Amino acid sequence: DAVDVEKGKEIFVATCAACHGKYGQGTVGPNLTDEYWIHGGSLSEIFKSVKYGWVDKGMKSWKEDFSPMQIAQVASYIKSLVGSNPANAKAPQGDLFTEGAAPAPVDSTQASAIPAVVDSLQKK
């Protein structure tokens, strides 16, 4: 809801904007406002990216800093940025994400894929 998205925005501006820009336009980190995603653009994939990070790419895990609810709020805020078209947005990176399409396959041989693989196994 709007209250959770606003709380997510507060957390994002305080902790994520240094790499993703105040408006999600991307700086050191990728642009979060277009339809292209490096690690998947679904709400659950964004949640996992925030929770576990991508240490090999310079993004820390936030699971020790924020509760699952706070991570969900941040993920919801990030999702709300798609299509906002801020000024000076970084060029698209990754794959085009279409809501409802099958998620991109996970390369289980890469160390960075381990959290996603573990999560998928735990759901079975």
Biopython code that builds the backbone (N, CA, C, O; Angstrom):
import numpy as np
from Bio.PDB.StructureBuilder import StructureBuilder

atoms = [
    (1, "ASP", "N", (0.835, -1.187, 0.000)),
    (1, "ASP", "CA", (0.000, 0.000, 0.000)),
    (1, "ASP", "C", (0.875, 1.243, 0.000)),
    (1, "ASP", "O", (2.099, 1.144, 0.089)),
    (2, "ALA", "N", (0.259, 2.402, -0.099)),
    (2, "ALA", "CA", (0.998, 3.660, -0.233)),
    (2, "ALA", "C", (1.891, 3.952, 0.970)),
    (2, "ALA", "O", (2.978, 4.508, 0.812)),
    (3, "VAL", "N", (1.445, 3.586, 2.162)),
    (3, "VAL", "CA", (2.247, 3.824, 3.366)),
    (3, "VAL", "C", (3.525, 2.991, 3.316)),
    (3, "VAL", "O", (4.603, 3.495, 3.628)),
    (4, "ASP", "N", (3.415, 1.722, 2.927)),
    (4, "ASP", "CA", (4.590, 0.861, 2.834)),
    (4, "ASP", "C", (5.547, 1.332, 1.749)),
    (4, "ASP", "O", (6.764, 1.303, 1.937)),
    (5, "VAL", "N", (5.005, 1.767, 0.615)),
    (5, "VAL", "CA", (5.862, 2.275, -0.462)),
    (5, "VAL", "C", (6.607, 3.524, 0.012)),
    (5, "VAL", "O", (7.786, 3.693, -0.297)),
    (6, "GLU", "N", (5.939, 4.385, 0.748)),
    (6, "GLU", "CA", (6.590, 5.599, 1.274)),
    (6, "GLU", "C", (7.689, 5.236, 2.270)),
    (6, "GLU", "O", (8.756, 5.849, 2.261)),
    (7, "LYS", "N", (7.438, 4.245, 3.129)),
    (7, "LYS", "CA", (8.478, 3.795, 4.059)),
    (7, "LYS", "C", (9.652, 3.209, 3.288)),
    (7, "LYS", "O", (10.809, 3.423, 3.648)),
    (8, "GLY", "N", (9.351, 2.472, 2.235)),
    (8, "GLY", "CA", (10.400, 1.928, 1.380)),
    (8, "GLY", "C", (11.228, 3.022, 0.731)),
    (8, "GLY", "O", (12.444, 2.892, 0.588)),
    (9, "LYS", "N", (10.561, 4.103, 0.338)),
    (9, "LYS", "CA", (11.265, 5.241, -0.260)),
    (9, "LYS", "C", (12.242, 5.854, 0.744)),
    (9, "LYS", "O", (13.375, 6.183, 0.391)),
    (10, "GLU", "N", (11.802, 6.005, 1.990)),
    (10, "GLU", "CA", (12.673, 6.578, 3.020)),
    (10, "GLU", "C", (13.934, 5.734, 3.204)),
    (10, "GLU", "O", (15.040, 6.267, 3.299)),
    (11, "ILE", "N", (13.759, 4.422, 3.254)),
    (11, "ILE", "CA", (14.908, 3.523, 3.403)),
    (11, "ILE", "C", (15.797, 3.594, 2.169)),
    (11, "ILE", "O", (17.021, 3.655, 2.279)),
    (12, "PHE", "N", (15.167, 3.585, 0.985)),
    (12, "PHE", "CA", (15.903, 3.640, -0.275)),
    (12, "PHE", "C", (16.768, 4.898, -0.341)),
    (12, "PHE", "O", (17.957, 4.820, -0.648)),
    (13, "VAL", "N", (16.174, 6.050, -0.057)),
    (13, "VAL", "CA", (16.912, 7.315, -0.139)),
    (13, "VAL", "C", (18.087, 7.315, 0.846)),
    (13, "VAL", "O", (19.166, 7.822, 0.536)),
    (14, "ALA", "N", (17.869, 6.746, 2.022)),
    (14, "ALA", "CA", (18.925, 6.735, 3.044)),
    (14, "ALA", "C", (20.035, 5.727, 2.758)),
    (14, "ALA", "O", (21.184, 5.960, 3.131)),
    (15, "THR", "N", (19.713, 4.610, 2.102)),
    (15, "THR", "CA", (20.713, 3.539, 1.977)),
    (15, "THR", "C", (21.050, 3.116, 0.553)),
    (15, "THR", "O", (22.143, 2.602, 0.314)),
    (16, "CYS", "N", (20.161, 3.314, -0.377)),
    (16, "CYS", "CA", (20.366, 2.796, -1.737)),
    (16, "CYS", "C", (20.739, 3.882, -2.746)),
    (16, "CYS", "O", (21.363, 3.604, -3.770)),
    (17, "ALA", "N", (20.351, 5.117, -2.444)),
    (17, "ALA", "CA", (20.545, 6.209, -3.397)),
    (17, "ALA", "C", (22.011, 6.470, -3.724)),
    (17, "ALA", "O", (22.320, 6.970, -4.805)),
    (18, "ALA", "N", (22.913, 6.139, -2.809)),
    (18, "ALA", "CA", (24.337, 6.371, -3.080)),
    (18, "ALA", "C", (24.791, 5.634, -4.346)),
    (18, "ALA", "O", (25.650, 6.126, -5.076)),
    (19, "CYS", "N", (24.222, 4.473, -4.599)),
    (19, "CYS", "CA", (24.613, 3.689, -5.777)),
    (19, "CYS", "C", (23.574, 3.703, -6.901)),
    (19, "CYS", "O", (23.918, 3.576, -8.076)),
    (20, "HIS", "N", (22.308, 3.856, -6.532)),
    (20, "HIS", "CA", (21.244, 3.787, -7.541)),
    (20, "HIS", "C", (20.634, 5.146, -7.868)),
    (20, "HIS", "O", (19.755, 5.241, -8.726)),
    (21, "GLY", "N", (21.096, 6.200, -7.189)),
    (21, "GLY", "CA", (20.572, 7.534, -7.432)),
    (21, "GLY", "C", (19.310, 7.788, -6.624)),
    (21, "GLY", "O", (18.555, 6.863, -6.324)),
    (22, "LYS", "N", (19.090, 9.036, -6.277)),
    (22, "LYS", "CA", (17.937, 9.429, -5.458)),
    (22, "LYS", "C", (16.614, 9.028, -6.103)),
    (22, "LYS", "O", (15.645, 8.725, -5.406)),
    (23, "TYR", "N", (16.575, 9.026, -7.433)),
    (23, "TYR", "CA", (15.348, 8.700, -8.163)),
    (23, "TYR", "C", (15.408, 7.319, -8.804)),
    (23, "TYR", "O", (14.550, 6.968, -9.614)),
    (24, "GLY", "N", (16.433, 6.528, -8.437)),
    (24, "GLY", "CA", (16.590, 5.198, -9.017)),
    (24, "GLY", "C", (17.186, 5.209, -10.410)),
    (24, "GLY", "O", (17.171, 4.190, -11.101)),
    (25, "GLN", "N", (17.711, 6.353, -10.830)),
    (25, "GLN", "CA", (18.217, 6.521, -12.191)),
    (25, "GLN", "C", (19.534, 5.800, -12.452)),
    (25, "GLN", "O", (19.959, 5.679, -13.601)),
    (26, "GLY", "N", (20.178, 5.323, -11.398)),
    (26, "GLY", "CA", (21.450, 4.620, -11.553)),
    (26, "GLY", "C", (22.626, 5.568, -11.493)),
    (26, "GLY", "O", (22.605, 6.643, -12.092)),
    (27, "THR", "N", (23.646, 5.166, -10.771)),
    (27, "THR", "CA", (24.928, 5.870, -10.741)),
    (27, "THR", "C", (25.986, 4.782, -10.853)),
    (27, "THR", "O", (26.285, 4.332, -11.959)),
    (28, "VAL", "N", (26.553, 4.353, -9.746)),
    (28, "VAL", "CA", (27.458, 3.201, -9.757)),
    (28, "VAL", "C", (26.642, 1.932, -10.022)),
    (28, "VAL", "O", (27.063, 1.054, -10.775)),
    (29, "GLY", "N", (25.478, 1.855, -9.396)),
    (29, "GLY", "CA", (24.562, 0.735, -9.584)),
    (29, "GLY", "C", (23.663, 0.986, -10.780)),
    (29, "GLY", "O", (23.646, 2.087, -11.332)),
    (30, "PRO", "N", (22.916, -0.034, -11.181)),
    (30, "PRO", "CA", (22.074, 0.105, -12.367)),
    (30, "PRO", "C", (20.848, 0.995, -12.159)),
    (30, "PRO", "O", (20.411, 1.248, -11.036)),
    (31, "ASN", "N", (20.323, 1.448, -13.271)),
    (31, "ASN", "CA", (19.082, 2.198, -13.349)),
    (31, "ASN", "C", (17.942, 1.249, -12.935)),
    (31, "ASN", "O", (17.840, 0.139, -13.458)),
    (32, "LEU", "N", (17.105, 1.679, -12.015)),
    (32, "LEU", "CA", (15.989, 0.864, -11.544)),
    (32, "LEU", "C", (14.653, 1.367, -12.068)),
    (32, "LEU", "O", (13.602, 0.933, -11.597)),
    (33, "THR", "N", (14.679, 2.272, -13.032)),
    (33, "THR", "CA", (13.437, 2.881, -13.512)),
    (33, "THR", "C", (13.008, 2.395, -14.882)),
    (33, "THR", "O", (11.907, 2.708, -15.336)),
    (34, "ASP", "N", (13.864, 1.634, -15.547)),
    (34, "ASP", "CA", (13.490, 1.131, -16.867)),
    (34, "ASP", "C", (12.983, -0.306, -16.741)),
    (34, "ASP", "O", (12.783, -0.796, -15.630)),
    (35, "GLU", "N", (12.782, -0.961, -17.837)),
    (35, "GLU", "CA", (12.225, -2.317, -17.824)),
    (35, "GLU", "C", (13.298, -3.400, -17.979)),
    (35, "GLU", "O", (12.984, -4.561, -18.243)),
    (36, "TYR", "N", (14.556, -3.013, -17.814)),
    (36, "TYR", "CA", (15.660, -3.954, -17.956)),
    (36, "TYR", "C", (16.245, -4.244, -16.579)),
    (36, "TYR", "O", (16.481, -3.338, -15.780)),
    (37, "TRP", "N", (16.472, -5.523, -16.326)),
    (37, "TRP", "CA", (16.930, -5.952, -15.004)),
    (37, "TRP", "C", (18.073, -6.946, -15.146)),
    (37, "TRP", "O", (18.024, -7.848, -15.982)),
    (38, "ILE", "N", (19.081, -6.776, -14.339)),
    (38, "ILE", "CA", (20.232, -7.676, -14.349)),
    (38, "ILE", "C", (19.898, -8.968, -13.611)),
    (38, "ILE", "O", (20.317, -10.048, -14.029)),
    (39, "HIS", "N", (19.143, -8.865, -12.513)),
    (39, "HIS", "CA", (18.849, -10.028, -11.677)),
    (39, "HIS", "C", (17.356, -10.305, -11.545)),
    (39, "HIS", "O", (16.923, -10.922, -10.572)),
    (40, "GLY", "N", (16.584, -9.862, -12.500)),
    (40, "GLY", "CA", (15.153, -10.121, -12.500)),
    (40, "GLY", "C", (14.354, -8.956, -11.944)),
    (40, "GLY", "O", (14.755, -8.331, -10.963)),
    (41, "GLY", "N", (13.228, -8.668, -12.569)),
    (41, "GLY", "CA", (12.430, -7.508, -12.204)),
    (41, "GLY", "C", (11.117, -7.809, -11.504)),
    (41, "GLY", "O", (10.312, -6.902, -11.291)),
    (42, "SER", "N", (10.884, -9.069, -11.140)),
    (42, "SER", "CA", (9.666, -9.362, -10.385)),
    (42, "SER", "C", (9.852, -8.876, -8.953)),
    (42, "SER", "O", (10.978, -8.671, -8.499)),
    (43, "LEU", "N", (8.750, -8.697, -8.254)),
    (43, "LEU", "CA", (8.832, -8.234, -6.868)),
    (43, "LEU", "C", (9.654, -9.198, -6.019)),
    (43, "LEU", "O", (10.460, -8.763, -5.197)),
    (44, "SER", "N", (9.460, -10.501, -6.210)),
    (44, "SER", "CA", (10.222, -11.471, -5.411)),
    (44, "SER", "C", (11.706, -11.456, -5.773)),
    (44, "SER", "O", (12.549, -11.645, -4.896)),
    (45, "GLU", "N", (12.039, -11.240, -7.029)),
    (45, "GLU", "CA", (13.448, -11.173, -7.424)),
    (45, "GLU", "C", (14.113, -9.907, -6.880)),
    (45, "GLU", "O", (15.275, -9.939, -6.475)),
    (46, "ILE", "N", (13.386, -8.808, -6.871)),
    (46, "ILE", "CA", (13.922, -7.566, -6.301)),
    (46, "ILE", "C", (14.120, -7.750, -4.799)),
    (46, "ILE", "O", (15.142, -7.337, -4.250)),
    (47, "PHE", "N", (13.144, -8.370, -4.135)),
    (47, "PHE", "CA", (13.257, -8.657, -2.706)),
    (47, "PHE", "C", (14.526, -9.462, -2.431)),
    (47, "PHE", "O", (15.285, -9.128, -1.521)),
    (48, "LYS", "N", (14.760, -10.514, -3.205)),
    (48, "LYS", "CA", (15.952, -11.348, -3.016)),
    (48, "LYS", "C", (17.233, -10.551, -3.253)),
    (48, "LYS", "O", (18.213, -10.718, -2.527)),
    (49, "SER", "N", (17.226, -9.687, -4.265)),
    (49, "SER", "CA", (18.417, -8.869, -4.532)),
    (49, "SER", "C", (18.734, -7.957, -3.358)),
    (49, "SER", "O", (19.897, -7.795, -2.987)),
    (50, "VAL", "N", (17.697, -7.360, -2.771)),
    (50, "VAL", "CA", (17.914, -6.489, -1.612)),
    (50, "VAL", "C", (18.356, -7.322, -0.411)),
    (50, "VAL", "O", (19.299, -6.958, 0.291)),
    (51, "LYS", "N", (17.676, -8.431, -0.182)),
    (51, "LYS", "CA", (17.972, -9.257, 0.982)),
    (51, "LYS", "C", (19.385, -9.838, 0.938)),
    (51, "LYS", "O", (20.144, -9.708, 1.898)),
    (52, "TYR", "N", (19.730, -10.472, -0.165)),
    (52, "TYR", "CA", (21.013, -11.178, -0.258)),
    (52, "TYR", "C", (22.127, -10.347, -0.877)),
    (52, "TYR", "O", (23.303, -10.657, -0.690)),
    (53, "GLY", "N", (21.776, -9.299, -1.611)),
    (53, "GLY", "CA", (22.778, -8.494, -2.289)),
    (53, "GLY", "C", (23.410, -9.235, -3.454)),
    (53, "GLY", "O", (23.024, -10.357, -3.784)),
    (54, "TRP", "N", (24.377, -8.596, -4.062)),
    (54, "TRP", "CA", (25.187, -9.181, -5.135)),
    (54, "TRP", "C", (26.621, -8.755, -4.842)),
    (54, "TRP", "O", (27.189, -7.905, -5.529)),
    (55, "VAL", "N", (27.190, -9.364, -3.812)),
    (55, "VAL", "CA", (28.491, -8.970, -3.282)),
    (55, "VAL", "C", (29.556, -8.933, -4.374)),
    (55, "VAL", "O", (30.418, -8.053, -4.374)),
    (56, "ASP", "N", (29.499, -9.886, -5.302)),
    (56, "ASP", "CA", (30.484, -9.909, -6.380)),
    (56, "ASP", "C", (30.373, -8.688, -7.286)),
    (56, "ASP", "O", (31.298, -8.398, -8.045)),
    (57, "LYS", "N", (29.257, -7.972, -7.216)),
    (57, "LYS", "CA", (29.057, -6.765, -8.020)),
    (57, "LYS", "C", (29.054, -5.504, -7.164)),
    (57, "LYS", "O", (28.777, -4.412, -7.659)),
    (58, "GLY", "N", (29.361, -5.657, -5.888)),
    (58, "GLY", "CA", (29.476, -4.503, -5.012)),
    (58, "GLY", "C", (28.229, -4.162, -4.215)),
    (58, "GLY", "O", (28.223, -3.166, -3.492)),
    (59, "MET", "N", (27.172, -4.959, -4.326)),
    (59, "MET", "CA", (25.963, -4.689, -3.553)),
    (59, "MET", "C", (25.918, -5.600, -2.337)),
    (59, "MET", "O", (25.915, -6.825, -2.457)),
    (60, "LYS", "N", (25.883, -4.984, -1.179)),
    (60, "LYS", "CA", (25.856, -5.753, 0.066)),
    (60, "LYS", "C", (24.485, -6.377, 0.290)),
    (60, "LYS", "O", (23.487, -5.964, -0.301)),
    (61, "SER", "N", (24.465, -7.370, 1.150)),
    (61, "SER", "CA", (23.227, -7.967, 1.629)),
    (61, "SER", "C", (22.659, -7.051, 2.710)),
    (61, "SER", "O", (23.395, -6.573, 3.574)),
    (62, "TRP", "N", (21.364, -6.811, 2.661)),
    (62, "TRP", "CA", (20.717, -5.951, 3.657)),
    (62, "TRP", "C", (19.932, -6.747, 4.696)),
    (62, "TRP", "O", (19.228, -6.159, 5.518)),
    (63, "LYS", "N", (20.041, -8.068, 4.672)),
    (63, "LYS", "CA", (19.226, -8.893, 5.576)),
    (63, "LYS", "C", (19.567, -8.707, 7.050)),
    (63, "LYS", "O", (18.720, -8.963, 7.905)),
    (64, "GLU", "N", (20.769, -8.275, 7.367)),
    (64, "GLU", "CA", (21.149, -8.037, 8.755)),
    (64, "GLU", "C", (20.758, -6.631, 9.214)),
    (64, "GLU", "O", (20.712, -6.362, 10.414)),
    (65, "ASP", "N", (20.478, -5.742, 8.274)),
    (65, "ASP", "CA", (20.170, -4.355, 8.586)),
    (65, "ASP", "C", (18.669, -4.076, 8.657)),
    (65, "ASP", "O", (18.222, -3.212, 9.411)),
    (66, "PHE", "N", (17.901, -4.817, 7.864)),
    (66, "PHE", "CA", (16.475, -4.549, 7.750)),
    (66, "PHE", "C", (15.653, -5.809, 7.979)),
    (66, "PHE", "O", (16.082, -6.920, 7.668)),
    (67, "SER", "N", (14.468, -5.608, 8.528)),
    (67, "SER", "CA", (13.537, -6.717, 8.723)),
    (67, "SER", "C", (12.973, -7.150, 7.368)),
    (67, "SER", "O", (13.061, -6.400, 6.396)),
    (68, "PRO", "N", (12.402, -8.343, 7.295)),
    (68, "PRO", "CA", (11.751, -8.758, 6.043)),
    (68, "PRO", "C", (10.692, -7.743, 5.586)),
    (68, "PRO", "O", (10.543, -7.511, 4.387)),
    (69, "MET", "N", (9.966, -7.144, 6.516)),
    (69, "MET", "CA", (8.960, -6.139, 6.156)),
    (69, "MET", "C", (9.618, -4.919, 5.529)),
    (69, "MET", "O", (9.123, -4.392, 4.532)),
    (70, "GLN", "N", (10.718, -4.468, 6.096)),
    (70, "GLN", "CA", (11.420, -3.316, 5.535)),
    (70, "GLN", "C", (11.985, -3.633, 4.155)),
    (70, "GLN", "O", (11.956, -2.786, 3.262)),
    (71, "ILE", "N", (12.494, -4.838, 3.981)),
    (71, "ILE", "CA", (13.006, -5.246, 2.662)),
    (71, "ILE", "C", (11.858, -5.274, 1.663)),
    (71, "ILE", "O", (12.023, -4.848, 0.521)),
    (72, "ALA", "N", (10.708, -5.766, 2.074)),
    (72, "ALA", "CA", (9.530, -5.778, 1.201)),
    (72, "ALA", "C", (9.111, -4.354, 0.843)),
    (72, "ALA", "O", (8.705, -4.095, -0.290)),
    (73, "GLN", "N", (9.206, -3.439, 1.791)),
    (73, "GLN", "CA", (8.866, -2.038, 1.524)),
    (73, "GLN", "C", (9.824, -1.434, 0.502)),
    (73, "GLN", "O", (9.399, -0.724, -0.410)),
    (74, "VAL", "N", (11.117, -1.716, 0.656)),
    (74, "VAL", "CA", (12.107, -1.221, -0.304)),
    (74, "VAL", "C", (11.851, -1.826, -1.682)),
    (74, "VAL", "O", (11.866, -1.113, -2.686)),
    (75, "ALA", "N", (11.617, -3.126, -1.735)),
    (75, "ALA", "CA", (11.349, -3.788, -3.012)),
    (75, "ALA", "C", (10.103, -3.195, -3.675)),
    (75, "ALA", "O", (10.083, -2.988, -4.888)),
    (76, "SER", "N", (9.072, -2.925, -2.885)),
    (76, "SER", "CA", (7.845, -2.327, -3.434)),
    (76, "SER", "C", (8.116, -0.922, -3.962)),
    (76, "SER", "O", (7.599, -0.534, -5.010)),
    (77, "TYR", "N", (8.925, -0.166, -3.236)),
    (77, "TYR", "CA", (9.274, 1.169, -3.720)),
    (77, "TYR", "C", (10.057, 1.077, -5.025)),
    (77, "TYR", "O", (9.771, 1.807, -5.974)),
    (78, "ILE", "N", (11.037, 0.190, -5.076)),
    (78, "ILE", "CA", (11.829, 0.032, -6.302)),
    (78, "ILE", "C", (10.907, -0.335, -7.466)),
    (78, "ILE", "O", (11.035, 0.211, -8.562)),
    (79, "LYS", "N", (9.994, -1.246, -7.227)),
    (79, "LYS", "CA", (9.052, -1.657, -8.277)),
    (79, "LYS", "C", (8.217, -0.462, -8.747)),
    (79, "LYS", "O", (7.871, -0.370, -9.924)),
    (80, "SER", "N", (7.895, 0.447, -7.830)),
    (80, "SER", "CA", (7.087, 1.615, -8.191)),
    (80, "SER", "C", (7.850, 2.612, -9.072)),
    (80, "SER", "O", (7.234, 3.472, -9.701)),
    (81, "LEU", "N", (9.167, 2.505, -9.122)),
    (81, "LEU", "CA", (9.991, 3.420, -9.909)),
    (81, "LEU", "C", (9.959, 3.119, -11.406)),
    (81, "LEU", "O", (10.256, 3.994, -12.218)),
    (82, "VAL", "N", (9.607, 1.904, -11.772)),
    (82, "VAL", "CA", (9.638, 1.498, -13.179)),
    (82, "VAL", "C", (8.719, 2.404, -14.001)),
    (82, "VAL", "O", (7.537, 2.567, -13.698)),
    (83, "GLY", "N", (9.302, 2.983, -15.045)),
    (83, "GLY", "CA", (8.549, 3.862, -15.928)),
    (83, "GLY", "C", (8.527, 5.322, -15.490)),
    (83, "GLY", "O", (7.863, 6.142, -16.124)),
    (84, "SER", "N", (9.239, 5.660, -14.422)),
    (84, "SER", "CA", (9.228, 7.038, -13.927)),
    (84, "SER", "C", (10.092, 7.992, -14.764)),
    (84, "SER", "O", (9.919, 9.207, -14.676)),
    (85, "ASN", "N", (10.990, 7.476, -15.550)),
    (85, "ASN", "CA", (11.811, 8.256, -16.488)),
    (85, "ASN", "C", (12.489, 9.488, -15.875)),
    (85, "ASN", "O", (12.238, 10.607, -16.323)),
    (86, "PRO", "N", (13.344, 9.304, -14.862)),
    (86, "PRO", "CA", (14.035, 10.461, -14.283)),
    (86, "PRO", "C", (15.091, 11.018, -15.239)),
    (86, "PRO", "O", (15.541, 10.336, -16.159)),
    (87, "ALA", "N", (15.468, 12.252, -15.001)),
    (87, "ALA", "CA", (16.523, 12.890, -15.806)),
    (87, "ALA", "C", (17.841, 12.156, -15.596)),
    (87, "ALA", "O", (18.097, 11.617, -14.519)),
    (88, "ASN", "N", (18.657, 12.139, -16.613)),
    (88, "ASN", "CA", (20.009, 11.582, -16.570)),
    (88, "ASN", "C", (20.042, 10.104, -16.158)),
    (88, "ASN", "O", (20.958, 9.665, -15.462)),
    (89, "ALA", "N", (19.049, 9.359, -16.589)),
    (89, "ALA", "CA", (19.011, 7.936, -16.252)),
    (89, "ALA", "C", (20.124, 7.185, -16.984)),
    (89, "ALA", "O", (20.426, 7.459, -18.145)),
    (90, "LYS", "N", (20.706, 6.260, -16.290)),
    (90, "LYS", "CA", (21.737, 5.396, -16.848)),
    (90, "LYS", "C", (21.105, 4.511, -17.921)),
    (90, "LYS", "O", (19.921, 4.186, -17.842)),
    (91, "ALA", "N", (21.883, 4.127, -18.909)),
    (91, "ALA", "CA", (21.396, 3.265, -19.990)),
    (91, "ALA", "C", (20.921, 1.922, -19.435)),
    (91, "ALA", "O", (21.429, 1.457, -18.414)),
    (92, "PRO", "N", (19.961, 1.308, -20.097)),
    (92, "PRO", "CA", (19.462, 0.005, -19.639)),
    (92, "PRO", "C", (20.579, -1.036, -19.571)),
    (92, "PRO", "O", (21.501, -1.047, -20.387)),
    (93, "GLN", "N", (20.462, -1.918, -18.561)),
    (93, "GLN", "CA", (21.395, -3.028, -18.402)),
    (93, "GLN", "C", (20.571, -4.274, -18.127)),
    (93, "GLN", "O", (19.500, -4.194, -17.527)),
    (94, "GLY", "N", (21.062, -5.412, -18.559)),
    (94, "GLY", "CA", (20.381, -6.663, -18.279)),
    (94, "GLY", "C", (19.363, -7.022, -19.337)),
    (94, "GLY", "O", (19.466, -6.622, -20.496)),
    (95, "ASP", "N", (18.371, -7.792, -18.904)),
    (95, "ASP", "CA", (17.358, -8.315, -19.813)),
    (95, "ASP", "C", (16.033, -7.598, -19.633)),
    (95, "ASP", "O", (15.688, -7.170, -18.531)),
    (96, "LEU", "N", (15.300, -7.473, -20.721)),
    (96, "LEU", "CA", (13.972, -6.885, -20.672)),
    (96, "LEU", "C", (13.084, -7.763, -19.803)),
    (96, "LEU", "O", (13.002, -8.973, -20.014)),
    (97, "PHE", "N", (12.423, -7.158, -18.832)),
    (97, "PHE", "CA", (11.519, -7.883, -17.948)),
    (97, "PHE", "C", (10.090, -7.564, -18.343)),
    (97, "PHE", "O", (9.709, -6.400, -18.472)),
    (98, "THR", "N", (9.311, -8.608, -18.532)),
    (98, "THR", "CA", (7.895, -8.456, -18.821)),
    (98, "THR", "C", (7.129, -9.129, -17.704)),
    (98, "THR", "O", (7.314, -10.319, -17.447)),
    (99, "GLU", "N", (6.261, -8.368, -17.033)),
    (99, "GLU", "CA", (5.471, -8.908, -15.922)),
    (99, "GLU", "C", (4.683, -10.121, -16.400)),
    (99, "GLU", "O", (4.030, -10.080, -17.443)),
    (100, "GLY", "N", (4.751, -11.194, -15.627)),
    (100, "GLY", "CA", (4.006, -12.404, -15.959)),
    (100, "GLY", "C", (4.750, -13.378, -16.848)),
    (100, "GLY", "O", (4.317, -14.518, -17.014)),
    (101, "ALA", "N", (5.869, -12.947, -17.426)),
    (101, "ALA", "CA", (6.666, -13.857, -18.261)),
    (101, "ALA", "C", (7.460, -14.786, -17.353)),
    (101, "ALA", "O", (7.671, -14.485, -16.179)),
    (102, "ALA", "N", (7.891, -15.897, -17.892)),
    (102, "ALA", "CA", (8.704, -16.844, -17.123)),
    (102, "ALA", "C", (9.996, -16.169, -16.699)),
    (102, "ALA", "O", (10.600, -15.446, -17.492)),
    (103, "PRO", "N", (10.440, -16.393, -15.445)),
    (103, "PRO", "CA", (11.694, -15.779, -14.998)),
    (103, "PRO", "C", (12.886, -16.341, -15.752)),
    (103, "PRO", "O", (12.852, -17.464, -16.255)),
    (104, "ALA", "N", (13.927, -15.548, -15.820)),
    (104, "ALA", "CA", (15.163, -15.996, -16.463)),
    (104, "ALA", "C", (15.731, -17.174, -15.682)),
    (104, "ALA", "O", (15.644, -17.192, -14.454)),
    (105, "PRO", "N", (16.310, -18.157, -16.365)),
    (105, "PRO", "CA", (16.894, -19.292, -15.651)),
    (105, "PRO", "C", (18.074, -18.848, -14.800)),
    (105, "PRO", "O", (18.803, -17.922, -15.155)),
    (106, "VAL", "N", (18.247, -19.518, -13.682)),
    (106, "VAL", "CA", (19.354, -19.221, -12.768)),
    (106, "VAL", "C", (20.500, -20.160, -13.097)),
    (106, "VAL", "O", (20.307, -21.371, -13.206)),
    (107, "ASP", "N", (21.703, -19.597, -13.258)),
    (107, "ASP", "CA", (22.891, -20.410, -13.486)),
    (107, "ASP", "C", (23.376, -20.900, -12.126)),
    (107, "ASP", "O", (24.063, -20.170, -11.412)),
    (108, "SER", "N", (23.029, -22.112, -11.771)),
    (108, "SER", "CA", (23.337, -22.644, -10.448)),
    (108, "SER", "C", (24.819, -22.930, -10.248)),
    (108, "SER", "O", (25.222, -23.321, -9.153)),
    (109, "THR", "N", (25.639, -22.744, -11.278)),
    (109, "THR", "CA", (27.071, -22.977, -11.133)),
    (109, "THR", "C", (27.802, -21.740, -10.646)),
    (109, "THR", "O", (28.977, -21.819, -10.287)),
    (110, "GLN", "N", (27.120, -20.585, -10.628)),
    (110, "GLN", "CA", (27.749, -19.360, -10.161)),
    (110, "GLN", "C", (27.484, -19.184, -8.675)),
    (110, "GLN", "O", (26.366, -19.411, -8.212)),
    (111, "ALA", "N", (28.484, -18.790, -7.936)),
    (111, "ALA", "CA", (28.347, -18.601, -6.486)),
    (111, "ALA", "C", (27.258, -17.587, -6.161)),
    (111, "ALA", "O", (26.554, -17.732, -5.162)),
    (112, "SER", "N", (27.115, -16.565, -6.994)),
    (112, "SER", "CA", (26.104, -15.540, -6.724)),
    (112, "SER", "C", (24.690, -16.087, -6.862)),
    (112, "SER", "O", (23.742, -15.465, -6.381)),
    (113, "ALA", "N", (24.530, -17.229, -7.502)),
    (113, "ALA", "CA", (23.205, -17.824, -7.695)),
    (113, "ALA", "C", (22.792, -18.690, -6.516)),
    (113, "ALA", "O", (21.630, -19.086, -6.426)),
    (114, "ILE", "N", (23.701, -18.990, -5.625)),
    (114, "ILE", "CA", (23.404, -19.908, -4.524)),
    (114, "ILE", "C", (22.182, -19.486, -3.708)),
    (114, "ILE", "O", (21.337, -20.341, -3.440)),
    (115, "PRO", "N", (22.031, -18.206, -3.290)),
    (115, "PRO", "CA", (20.829, -17.853, -2.528)),
    (115, "PRO", "C", (19.537, -18.151, -3.285)),
    (115, "PRO", "O", (18.576, -18.640, -2.690)),
    (116, "ALA", "N", (19.499, -17.868, -4.577)),
    (116, "ALA", "CA", (18.289, -18.124, -5.361)),
    (116, "ALA", "C", (18.024, -19.618, -5.477)),
    (116, "ALA", "O", (16.874, -20.054, -5.415)),
    (117, "VAL", "N", (19.069, -20.394, -5.643)),
    (117, "VAL", "CA", (18.906, -21.841, -5.746)),
    (117, "VAL", "C", (18.426, -22.415, -4.420)),
    (117, "VAL", "O", (17.525, -23.253, -4.399)),
    (118, "VAL", "N", (19.015, -21.976, -3.320)),
    (118, "VAL", "CA", (18.598, -22.440, -1.998)),
    (118, "VAL", "C", (17.138, -22.084, -1.754)),
    (118, "VAL", "O", (16.365, -22.923, -1.291)),
    (119, "ASP", "N", (16.751, -20.837, -2.063)),
    (119, "ASP", "CA", (15.368, -20.422, -1.885)),
    (119, "ASP", "C", (14.418, -21.286, -2.692)),
    (119, "ASP", "O", (13.367, -21.690, -2.194)),
    (120, "SER", "N", (14.781, -21.574, -3.942)),
    (120, "SER", "CA", (13.893, -22.371, -4.776)),
    (120, "SER", "C", (13.778, -23.799, -4.257)),
    (120, "SER", "O", (12.714, -24.408, -4.373)),
    (121, "LEU", "N", (14.837, -24.337, -3.694)),
    (121, "LEU", "CA", (14.784, -25.683, -3.142)),
    (121, "LEU", "C", (13.958, -25.720, -1.858)),
    (121, "LEU", "O", (13.259, -26.697, -1.594)),
    (122, "GLN", "N", (14.039, -24.667, -1.070)),
    (122, "GLN", "CA", (13.281, -24.617, 0.184)),
    (122, "GLN", "C", (11.796, -24.518, -0.062)),
    (122, "GLN", "O", (11.002, -24.930, 0.783)),
    (123, "LYS", "N", (11.401, -23.976, -1.209)),
    (123, "LYS", "CA", (9.985, -23.831, -1.528)),
    (123, "LYS", "C", (9.360, -25.142, -1.991)),
    (123, "LYS", "O", (8.136, -25.266, -2.035)),
    (124, "LYS", "N", (10.196, -26.119, -2.337)),
    (124, "LYS", "CA", (9.681, -27.402, -2.846)),
    (124, "LYS", "C", (9.292, -28.315, -1.734)),
    (124, "LYS", "O", (8.841, -29.433, -1.982)),
]
sb = StructureBuilder()
sb.init_structure("model")
sb.init_model(0)
sb.init_chain("A")
sb.init_seg("    ")
for serial, (resi, resn, name, xyz) in enumerate(atoms, 1):
    if name == "N":
        sb.init_residue(resn, " ", resi, " ")
    sb.init_atom(name, np.array(xyz, "f"), 0.0, 1.0, " ", f" {name:<3s}", serial, name[0])
structure = sb.get_structure()
